[in-house]
Amino acid sequence: MKRLFLILILFSVATSGQAQNYNDSLVTIKGQVLDTNYSVGFYNLVVLNKTVGKGIFGEYTGRFSITLKKSDTIGISVRGYQTIYVSYRDSSYKKVYNDKFYIQPLEYTAEEVIVRPLKTLEELKDADSAFFTGTAAEVVGLQSLDEYEFPMEWNQSLGFQLMKLYKEEVLGLRHKKILVTR
């Protein structure tokens, strides 16, 4: 009898410190992302496991399914909407979670902006050289404007130097100096 009592005490002591920790267990999250205002699908839905840096694209209906550790955090993102972050770390353990996620459109409020040229077309024709910038074009030198040809060769201009520096920066070819002060 003493032996049985001793075995029960040892067994209870051994198992009492081993509460089940499900945070490292794999779970599947099946969800649907919905707009808070409209019933629309999301063709550009991304669900990212922030803990490991990997993600999936959702279906155009807003539905998705992702398997991850219960302790991981996911980010749910759709262009034009606020990103939400979700973790099931403190939830009771289930092998599969079925949830709906409501996201809100981003709203921007800005003051009116009036765009005016710094120089008129006539003033620009007095320049030695000129260039055009744009998202796709980056920096492009102009040889002429209307019938006016710029007198300086493009490869001798400050605009050309700016273009070279910009390309080097974009391509990661520039050597950067780091200033450390104490």
Residue, then its C-alpha position, 0 to 999 in steps of 0.5 A: m500500500k505504501r508502495l502504491f501511495l509512493i508511486l501515485i505521489l511520484f506520478s503526480v509530482a512528475t506530471s504537475g510541472q508538465a502543463q500542456n503548452y500548445n504554443d509550439s503546436l501547428v494550427t490552421i487558420k481558415g479565415q475570410v477578410l471582409d470590408t467593414n463597409y462593403s461586401v467586396g472580394f479582395y484580389n490582392l489579399v496577403v496573409l503574412n506569418k510575421t514570426v517567420g517572414k513567409g506568407i500566402f495570397g488569399e483568394y479573390t473572395g477574401r478567403f484564406s488558409i494558413t498553417l503556422k505555430k499557435s504562438d505566431t503572429i499573422g498580418i492581414s493586408v490588402r492595398g488601400y486598407q489598414t493592416i491588422y495583426v492577429s495572434y492565437r497565442d492566448s486562445s484556447y487550443k484548436k487544431v483549426y480556427n475559423d474566423k472572419f476579419y473585418i478591415q477598414p479602408l485607409e483614409y487620407t486627409a490633406e490640405e489642398v496643394i497648388v503646383r506651380p512651375l519654378k520657371t516659365l518655359e521662356e526662362l528655361k530656354d536660358a538654361d545651359s542644360a535641363f532634365f526631366t524626372g519621373t517615376a519610370a524615367e528617373v532622370v533624363g537629359l533634354q537636348s532641346l526644348d521646342e527649337y531651342e538647343f541647350p548649349m552644354e553637352w548633357n554629359q558635362s552638365l550638373g544634371f548628368q552628374l545628378m543622374k549618375l549619382y541617382k543610378e548608383e544609389v538605386l543600384g546600390l553602387r555608391h559607397k556610403k560614409i558612416l559618421v560616428t560621433r561620441 
